[in-house]
Amino acid sequence: MRVRNGKGDKERVLPSSERLLKELEDYWQAQRQGKAGKESPWLFLGEKTGQPMIRFTGQNIYYRAVKKSGVRRDQGCPDSKDFYKELARQRRKEGVKPA
């Protein structure tokens, strides 16, 4: 998986399992059903058709989730590694068994 414009405006290639790729593909398809710009190459769609989610949107999602969870966090928004750990935690909470 390739991350563009990540921390420090660097491009990174992340290793991923078949299970993660399947989860992301399912997410990709579910988020695009009946929406304009569904051919966009971005995993996380932005509000503008065909554009990626902007950094501030991701940060807002993160901060709302932290507040809702009641977890005390003294640091800022985590990097992609922490994001995927949190995504995995949420999936387990939803009853999805780890691979």
TIMI-2910 file (N, C-alpha, C, CB; in pm, 1 decimal, decimal comma, always signed):
<rs>
+----------+----------+----------+----------+----------+----------+----------+----------+----------+----------+----------+----------+------+
!      n_x !      n_y !      n_z !     ca_x !     ca_y !     ca_z !      c_x !      c_y !      c_z !     cb_x !     cb_y !     cb_z ! resn !
+----------+----------+----------+----------+----------+----------+----------+----------+----------+----------+----------+----------+------+
!    +83,8 !   -115,1 !     +0,0 !     +0,0 !     +0,0 !     +0,0 !    +89,8 !   +123,3 !     +0,0 !    -96,2 !     -1,3 !   +120,5 !  Met !
!    +53,7 !   +221,7 !    -78,9 !   +133,2 !   +343,6 !    -88,0 !    +59,8 !   +458,2 !    -19,1 !   +163,0 !   +378,8 !   -235,7 !  Arg !
!   +132,0 !   +531,2 !    +64,8 !    +78,1 !   +648,5 !   +133,2 !   +147,8 !   +769,6 !    +73,7 !    +98,5 !   +640,6 !   +289,9 !  Val !
!    +68,3 !   +858,5 !    +17,2 !   +123,7 !   +980,7 !    -41,3 !   +101,7 !  +1097,1 !    +53,7 !    +59,7 !  +1010,3 !   -179,2 !  Arg !
!   +193,8 !  +1190,5 !    +51,1 !   +183,2 !  +1312,3 !   +132,7 !   +163,4 !  +1279,5 !   +280,2 !    +67,5 !  +1399,6 !    +83,2 !  Asn !
!   +237,3 !  +1181,5 !   +328,1 !   +230,6 !  +1145,0 !   +469,4 !   +309,3 !  +1242,2 !   +554,4 !   +282,4 !  +1003,6 !   +490,7 !  Gly !
!   +338,7 !  +1201,3 !   +674,7 !   +412,4 !  +1285,4 !   +767,3 !   +542,8 !  +1331,2 !   +701,9 !   +440,5 !  +1210,0 !   +899,4 !  Lys !
!   +569,5 !  +1459,0 !   +708,1 !   +688,8 !  +1514,5 !   +645,3 !   +677,1 !  +1521,1 !   +493,9 !   +809,4 !  +1433,0 !   +683,0 !  Gly !
!   +553,9 !  +1514,4 !   +442,1 !   +527,5 !  +1515,2 !   +297,7 !   +606,3 !  +1408,1 !   +223,7 !   +560,3 !  +1651,4 !   +239,5 !  Asp !
!   +624,2 !  +1292,5 !   +289,6 !   +697,2 !  +1182,9 !   +227,8 !   +600,6 !  +1076,0 !   +179,2 !   +798,4 !  +1123,0 !   +326,0 !  Lys !
!   +641,5 !  +1008,7 !    +74,4 !   +565,3 !   +895,7 !    +23,5 !   +622,0 !   +769,1 !    +86,2 !   +570,3 !   +889,0 !   -132,8 !  Glu !
!   +532,5 !   +681,8 !   +131,3 !   +576,8 !   +558,2 !   +195,8 !   +503,3 !   +440,0 !   +136,1 !   +554,3 !   +564,1 !   +348,3 !  Arg !
!   +570,6 !   +326,8 !   +136,9 !   +507,9 !   +201,2 !    +96,6 !   +498,1 !   +116,3 !   +222,0 !   +589,2 !   +127,5 !    -18,0 !  Val !
!   +376,4 !    +75,5 !   +255,1 !   +352,1 !     -1,3 !   +376,7 !   +325,5 !   -147,0 !   +342,7 !   +234,2 !    +57,4 !   +455,4 !  Leu !
!   +384,2 !   -238,2 !   +418,2 !   +351,7 !   -379,3 !   +397,0 !   +208,5 !   -404,5 !   +444,7 !   +453,0 !   -472,5 !   +472,1 !  Pro !
!   +141,0 !   -497,2 !   +382,7 !     +4,8 !   -528,1 !   +425,6 !    -25,2 !   -675,1 !   +400,3 !    -97,5 !   -438,6 !   +352,6 !  Ser !
!   -110,0 !   -728,9 !   +484,3 !   -149,2 !   -869,1 !   +472,1 !   -264,6 !   -882,9 !   +373,1 !   -188,9 !   -926,8 !   +609,9 !  Ser !
!   -288,2 !  -1004,6 !   +330,6 !   -403,3 !  -1030,7 !   +242,4 !   -533,2 !   -992,6 !   +312,6 !   -407,3 !  -1180,0 !   +199,5 !  Glu !
!   -539,4 !  -1017,9 !   +441,6 !   -659,4 !   -986,7 !   +520,0 !   -685,2 !   -835,9 !   +520,4 !   -644,8 !  -1039,0 !   +665,2 !  Arg !
!   -579,5 !   -757,5 !   +544,2 !   -595,2 !   -612,4 !   +544,4 !   -638,1 !   -563,4 !   +406,5 !   -464,1 !   -543,7 !   +587,3 !  Leu !
!   -578,1 !   -616,3 !   +302,9 !   -615,3 !   -575,6 !   +167,6 !   -761,8 !   -605,8 !   +138,9 !   -526,7 !   -645,4 !    +64,8 !  Leu !
!   -810,1 !   -719,6 !   +186,8 !   -951,1 !   -755,7 !   +169,0 !  -1041,1 !   -658,0 !   +245,0 !   -976,8 !   -900,8 !   +216,8 !  Lys !
!  -1004,7 !   -626,2 !   +368,7 !  -1082,2 !   -529,9 !   +448,4 !  -1088,0 !   -393,6 !   +378,1 !  -1020,4 !   -514,4 !   +590,0 !  Glu !
!   -973,5 !   -349,0 !   +328,3 !   -968,6 !   -219,7 !   +260,8 !  -1047,0 !   -222,0 !   +129,5 !   -823,5 !   -179,7 !   +234,4 !  Leu !
!  -1043,1 !   -333,7 !    +59,2 !  -1122,0 !   -345,7 !    -63,9 !  -1271,2 !   -339,0 !    -33,1 !  -1088,8 !   -477,4 !   -136,9 !  Glu !
!  -1313,7 !   -407,0 !    +73,0 !  -1454,2 !   -402,3 !   +113,5 !  -1495,0 !   -259,0 !   +149,5 !  -1479,1 !   -497,0 !   +233,3 !  Asp !
!  -1406,8 !   -190,4 !   +222,4 !  -1432,3 !    -50,7 !   +258,3 !  -1443,1 !    +34,7 !   +131,6 !  -1320,0 !     +3,5 !   +351,0 !  Tyr !
!  -1347,6 !    +14,7 !    +41,2 !  -1343,3 !    +88,7 !    -86,5 !  -1477,1 !    +76,7 !   -158,9 !  -1228,2 !    +35,8 !   -177,4 !  Trp !
!  -1525,3 !    -44,8 !   -173,0 !  -1649,4 !    -67,6 !   -246,3 !  -1770,3 !     -9,7 !   -173,2 !  -1669,6 !   -216,2 !   -269,5 !  Gln !
!  -1776,8 !    -27,8 !    -42,4 !  -1890,2 !    +21,2 !    +36,0 !  -1899,0 !   +173,6 !    +32,9 !  -1879,4 !    -27,2 !   +180,5 !  Ala !
!  -1785,6 !   +241,4 !    +36,8 !  -1785,1 !   +387,5 !    +41,1 !  -1816,8 !   +451,1 !    -93,8 !  -1651,4 !   +436,5 !    +89,2 !  Gln !
!  -1809,2 !   +375,5 !   -201,7 !  -1827,1 !   +432,0 !   -334,8 !  -1961,7 !   +399,0 !   -398,5 !  -1717,9 !   +384,2 !   -423,6 !  Arg !
!  -2039,3 !   +315,1 !   -339,2 !  -2166,0 !   +276,1 !   -399,2 !  -2255,9 !   +397,3 !   -419,0 !  -2236,3 !   +171,6 !   -312,5 !  Gln !
!  -2290,4 !   +421,3 !   -544,9 !  -2382,0 !   +529,3 !   -579,0 !  -2326,6 !   +669,2 !   -562,5 !  -2502,1 !   +517,1 !   -497,7 !  Gly !
!  -2196,0 !   +685,6 !   -551,1 !  -2138,2 !   +819,0 !   -532,6 !  -2064,4 !   +865,3 !   -657,3 !  -2043,3 !   +819,7 !   -413,0 !  Lys !
!  -2069,2 !   +995,7 !   -680,3 !  -1990,5 !  +1054,0 !   -788,6 !  -1843,7 !  +1041,1 !   -753,4 !  -2028,9 !  +1202,8 !   -813,3 !  Ala !
!  -1759,1 !  +1022,8 !   -852,7 !  -1615,9 !  +1013,3 !   -829,8 !  -1571,8 !   +876,8 !   -781,0 !  -1574,0 !  +1116,5 !   -731,6 !  Gly !
!  -1654,9 !   +774,8 !   -804,3 !  -1622,3 !   +641,7 !   -752,2 !  -1500,7 !   +578,9 !   -819,1 !  -1740,5 !   +550,4 !   -768,7 !  Lys !
!  -1454,7 !   +635,0 !   -931,1 !  -1334,5 !   +584,1 !   -996,9 !  -1207,8 !   +649,2 !   -943,5 !  -1343,9 !   +606,0 !  -1146,4 !  Glu !
!  -1219,6 !   +735,2 !   -845,5 !  -1104,3 !   +803,4 !   -787,3 !  -1005,4 !   +701,7 !   -730,2 !  -1149,5 !   +902,0 !   -677,5 !  Ser !
!   -874,5 !   +725,6 !   -744,4 !   -775,2 !   +631,5 !   -692,4 !   -754,7 !   +640,5 !   -541,4 !   -644,2 !   +654,3 !   -761,1 !  Pro !
!   -815,0 !   +738,6 !   -475,2 !   -792,1 !   +759,2 !   -332,9 !   -873,8 !   +662,7 !   -248,6 !   -825,1 !   +902,1 !   -294,5 !  Trp !
!   -814,1 !   +609,3 !   -143,4 !   -884,3 !   +519,7 !    -52,7 !   -987,1 !   +596,2 !    +29,5 !   -785,3 !   +448,1 !    +39,2 !  Leu !
!   -947,5 !   +710,2 !    +84,8 !  -1037,3 !   +791,0 !   +166,3 !  -1080,1 !   +912,7 !    +85,2 !   -969,2 !   +833,9 !   +300,1 !  Phe !
!  -1205,6 !   +911,9 !    +40,9 !  -1255,8 !  +1019,4 !    -43,8 !  -1280,6 !  +1146,5 !    +36,5 !  -1384,1 !   +976,0 !   -113,7 !  Leu !
!  -1256,0 !  +1258,5 !    -30,2 !  -1282,0 !  +1387,5 !    +31,6 !  -1422,1 !  +1435,1 !     -0,6 !  -1179,7 !  +1490,2 !    -13,9 !  Gly !
!  -1453,4 !  +1553,5 !    +45,0 !  -1585,0 !  +1610,8 !    +18,4 !  -1599,9 !  +1652,0 !   -127,6 !  -1609,4 !  +1730,7 !   +108,9 !  Glu !
!  -1489,0 !  +1689,6 !   -190,4 !  -1492,4 !  +1727,5 !   -332,0 !  -1478,7 !  +1602,1 !   -416,7 !  -1379,6 !  +1829,8 !   -366,1 !  Lys !
!  -1562,1 !  +1590,0 !   -517,5 !  -1563,3 !  +1473,0 !   -604,0 !  -1425,8 !  +1445,0 !   -662,9 !  -1664,3 !  +1491,4 !   -715,2 !  Thr !
!  -1379,5 !  +1320,4 !   -647,6 !  -1252,8 !  +1277,5 !   -705,4 !  -1129,1 !  +1321,2 !   -629,6 !  -1243,4 !  +1327,2 !   -842,5 !  Gly !
!  -1147,0 !  +1385,8 !   -515,5 !  -1033,2 !  +1434,6 !   -437,6 !  -1015,2 !  +1351,1 !   -310,8 !  -1052,2 !  +1583,3 !   -401,5 !  Gln !
!   -891,8 !  +1344,1 !   -260,3 !   -869,5 !  +1267,7 !   -136,8 !   -919,4 !  +1343,9 !    -14,1 !   -720,2 !  +1235,0 !   -120,7 !  Pro !
!   -939,1 !  +1269,8 !    +93,0 !   -972,3 !  +1331,8 !   +220,8 !   -854,6 !  +1419,8 !   +261,8 !  -1004,1 !  +1223,9 !   +330,9 !  Met !
!   -883,3 !  +1538,2 !   +308,0 !   -775,1 !  +1626,4 !   +351,0 !   -730,6 !  +1588,8 !   +492,4 !   -819,8 !  +1774,9 !   +345,5 !  Ile !
!   -609,8 !  +1625,6 !   +526,6 !   -549,5 !  +1589,7 !   +654,8 !   -636,7 !  +1632,0 !   +772,3 !   -411,8 !  +1652,8 !   +667,5 !  Arg !
!   -695,9 !  +1750,3 !   +765,9 !   -774,2 !  +1800,8 !   +877,5 !   -898,8 !  +1716,0 !   +902,6 !   -814,0 !  +1945,0 !   +852,0 !  Phe !
!   -955,3 !  +1660,0 !   +797,8 !  -1071,1 !  +1572,2 !   +815,3 !  -1031,1 !  +1448,6 !   +893,4 !  -1131,2 !  +1532,5 !   +679,1 !  Thr !
!   -919,5 !  +1388,3 !   +856,5 !   -870,3 !  +1271,4 !   +929,4 !   -841,8 !  +1303,4 !  +1074,6 !   -745,2 !  +1217,1 !   +863,6 !  Gly !
!   -782,3 !  +1419,1 !  +1099,2 !   -753,4 !  +1460,1 !  +1236,5 !   -882,5 !  +1480,1 !  +1315,4 !   -669,9 !  +1589,1 !  +1237,6 !  Gln !
!   -982,5 !  +1543,1 !  +1253,3 !  -1110,6 !  +1565,1 !  +1321,9 !  -1178,3 !  +1433,0 !  +1356,3 !  -1204,0 !  +1650,4 !  +1234,9 !  Asn !
!  -1173,0 !  +1337,5 !  +1265,4 !  -1229,9 !  +1205,2 !  +1292,3 !  -1158,7 !  +1142,6 !  +1411,5 !  -1218,6 !  +1113,3 !  +1167,4 !  Ile !
!  -1028,0 !  +1151,7 !  +1410,6 !   -948,3 !  +1095,1 !  +1519,4 !   -984,0 !  +1159,6 !  +1652,9 !   -798,8 !  +1112,8 !  +1490,8 !  Tyr !
!   -983,8 !  +1292,0 !  +1659,9 !  -1008,7 !  +1360,7 !  +1786,3 !  -1151,2 !  +1335,1 !  +1837,4 !   -985,1 !  +1511,2 !  +1769,5 !  Tyr !
!  -1249,0 !  +1326,9 !  +1748,1 !  -1385,4 !  +1294,4 !  +1791,9 !  -1392,0 !  +1153,7 !  +1849,5 !  -1484,4 !  +1307,8 !  +1675,0 !  Arg !
!  -1322,2 !  +1059,3 !  +1785,2 !  -1321,4 !   +920,7 !  +1834,0 !  -1254,0 !   +911,3 !  +1971,0 !  -1249,4 !   +828,5 !  +1733,2 !  Ala !
!  -1144,4 !   +984,4 !  +1990,2 !  -1075,5 !   +983,9 !  +2119,5 !  -1167,7 !  +1040,6 !  +2226,9 !   -943,4 !  +1065,5 !  +2112,5 !  Val !
!  -1233,4 !  +1151,4 !  +2197,2 !  -1323,1 !  +1213,6 !  +2294,4 !  -1438,2 !  +1119,5 !  +2329,8 !  -1377,9 !  +1346,6 !  +2239,6 !  Lys !
!  -1495,4 !  +1056,8 !  +2229,6 !  -1607,0 !   +964,8 !  +2251,6 !  -1564,4 !   +842,8 !  +2333,3 !  -1665,3 !   +920,0 !  +2117,8 !  Lys !
!  -1441,1 !   +796,2 !  +2312,7 !  -1392,8 !   +676,5 !  +2381,3 !  -1362,0 !   +701,5 !  +2528,3 !  -1269,6 !   +624,1 !  +2312,2 !  Ser !
!  -1335,0 !   +827,5 !  +2562,7 !  -1299,0 !   +858,5 !  +2700,0 !  -1152,8 !   +831,9 !  +2731,2 !  -1384,5 !   +780,1 !  +2793,0 !  Gly !
!  -1076,4 !   +788,2 !  +2633,1 !   -933,8 !   +761,4 !  +2652,5 !   -860,5 !   +894,2 !  +2661,2 !   -876,2 !   +673,4 !  +2536,9 !  Val !
!   -774,1 !   +906,3 !  +2760,5 !   -694,3 !  +1028,1 !  +2774,8 !   -571,1 !  +1015,0 !  +2685,5 !   -653,2 !  +1052,7 !  +2924,7 !  Arg !
!   -552,6 !  +1111,0 !  +2599,4 !   -439,0 !  +1107,8 !  +2507,5 !   -373,2 !  +1245,0 !  +2509,7 !   -483,3 !  +1068,5 !  +2362,2 !  Arg !
!   -247,0 !  +1248,9 !  +2548,3 !   -175,5 !  +1375,8 !  +2559,3 !   -105,3 !  +1414,5 !  +2430,2 !    -74,9 !  +1368,7 !  +2671,2 !  Asp !
!    -96,7 !  +1321,4 !  +2337,5 !    -25,9 !  +1348,5 !  +2212,7 !   -124,6 !  +1387,9 !  +2103,9 !    +56,2 !  +1225,8 !  +2168,8 !  Gln !
!    -69,7 !  +1429,6 !  +1992,3 !   -152,1 !  +1467,0 !  +1879,1 !   -200,7 !  +1345,6 !  +1801,1 !    -75,5 !  +1559,3 !  +1788,2 !  Gly !
!   -244,1 !  +1371,1 !  +1682,5 !   -295,6 !  +1266,2 !  +1595,1 !   -183,1 !  +1167,7 !  +1561,7 !   -356,0 !  +1327,3 !  +1465,2 !  Cys !
!   -210,5 !  +1037,2 !  +1570,1 !   -104,5 !   +938,3 !  +1547,7 !    -65,2 !   +924,9 !  +1401,3 !   -148,1 !   +804,0 !  +1599,8 !  Pro !
!    +44,8 !   +854,8 !  +1376,8 !    +86,7 !   +828,8 !  +1240,0 !     +7,9 !   +710,5 !  +1183,9 !   +238,7 !   +801,5 !  +1233,5 !  Asp !
!    +34,5 !   +673,0 !  +1060,2 !    -43,3 !   +567,7 !   +994,0 !    -34,1 !   +434,3 !  +1066,6 !     +3,7 !   +550,7 !   +851,0 !  Ser !
!    +79,8 !   +404,0 !  +1128,1 !    +94,7 !   +278,3 !  +1202,0 !     -7,4 !   +272,9 !  +1315,3 !   +239,1 !   +263,6 !  +1258,0 !  Lys !
!    -17,2 !   +383,0 !  +1390,8 !   -113,5 !   +389,6 !  +1500,0 !   -256,6 !   +387,0 !  +1446,8 !    -90,5 !   +515,6 !  +1583,9 !  Asp !
!   -278,2 !   +450,2 !  +1331,9 !   -411,7 !   +449,9 !  +1271,5 !   -457,4 !   +307,5 !  +1243,8 !   -412,8 !   +532,2 !  +1141,4 !  Phe !
!   -369,4 !   +226,6 !  +1185,3 !   -407,7 !    +89,6 !  +1152,3 !   -425,4 !     +3,3 !  +1276,9 !   -303,8 !    +27,1 !  +1061,2 !  Tyr !
!   -349,2 !    +31,2 !  +1382,2 !   -371,2 !    -39,6 !  +1508,1 !   -510,0 !     -8,0 !  +1561,4 !   -263,6 !     -1,9 !  +1612,1 !  Lys !
!   -547,8 !   +118,8 !  +1556,6 !   -680,1 !   +160,0 !  +1604,3 !   -790,0 !   +101,6 !  +1516,3 !   -691,0 !   +313,3 !  +1607,5 !  Glu !
!   -768,7 !    +99,5 !  +1385,9 !   -865,9 !    +39,2 !  +1295,0 !   -885,6 !   -108,4 !  +1328,9 !   -820,3 !    +55,1 !  +1148,2 !  Leu !
!   -776,4 !   -178,6 !  +1354,4 !   -784,5 !   -320,2 !  +1391,3 !   -859,2 !   -337,2 !  +1523,4 !   -643,4 !   -381,7 !  +1401,6 !  Ala !
!   -833,3 !   -248,0 !  +1618,6 !   -902,6 !   -255,1 !  +1747,8 !  -1052,8 !   -236,6 !  +1729,1 !   -847,6 !   -148,4 !  +1844,9 !  Arg !
!  -1090,4 !   -142,1 !  +1646,3 !  -1232,1 !   -118,0 !  +1620,0 !  -1297,3 !   -238,5 !  +1552,3 !  -1249,3 !     +6,8 !  +1533,0 !  Gln !
!  -1225,3 !   -299,0 !  +1458,5 !  -1279,9 !   -415,6 !  +1388,8 !  -1300,9 !   -531,9 !  +1486,3 !  -1186,2 !   -458,4 !  +1273,7 !  Arg !
!  -1206,9 !   -551,3 !  +1580,1 !  -1223,3 !   -655,9 !  +1681,6 !  -1345,6 !   -626,3 !  +1767,7 !  -1096,4 !   -667,2 !  +1770,1 !  Arg !
!  -1364,0 !   -499,7 !  +1802,8 !  -1478,4 !   -458,3 !  +1882,9 !  -1609,3 !   -489,6 !  +1810,5 !  -1469,9 !   -308,4 !  +1915,1 !  Lys !
!  -1606,1 !   -479,2 !  +1677,5 !  -1724,7 !   -508,8 !  +1595,6 !  -1745,5 !   -658,8 !  +1575,6 !  -1712,6 !   -440,8 !  +1459,8 !  Glu !
!  -1651,4 !   -738,9 !  +1627,8 !  -1666,2 !   -883,6 !  +1618,0 !  -1589,6 !   -948,4 !  +1504,7 !  -1807,8 !   -916,7 !  +1603,5 !  Gly !
!  -1507,1 !   -872,7 !  +1433,8 !  -1425,9 !   -928,9 !  +1326,0 !  -1305,6 !   -997,2 !  +1389,2 !  -1381,1 !   -818,4 !  +1223,4 !  Val !
!  -1287,9 !  -1125,9 !  +1361,4 !  -1177,3 !  -1202,9 !  +1420,6 !  -1047,7 !  -1172,3 !  +1345,9 !  -1207,5 !  -1355,9 !  +1416,7 !  Lys !
!   -934,9 !  -1162,5 !  +1417,5 !   -806,0 !  -1139,7 !  +1350,7 !   -766,4 !  -1259,5 !  +1263,8 !   -696,1 !  -1111,9 !  +1455,0 !  Pro !
!   -688,8 !  -1232,3 !  +1161,9 !   -645,8 !  -1339,8 !  +1069,6 !   -549,7 !  -1433,9 !  +1137,3 !   -580,4 !  -1281,3 !   +944,0 !  Ala !
+----------+----------+----------+----------+----------+----------+----------+----------+----------+----------+----------+----------+------+
</rs>
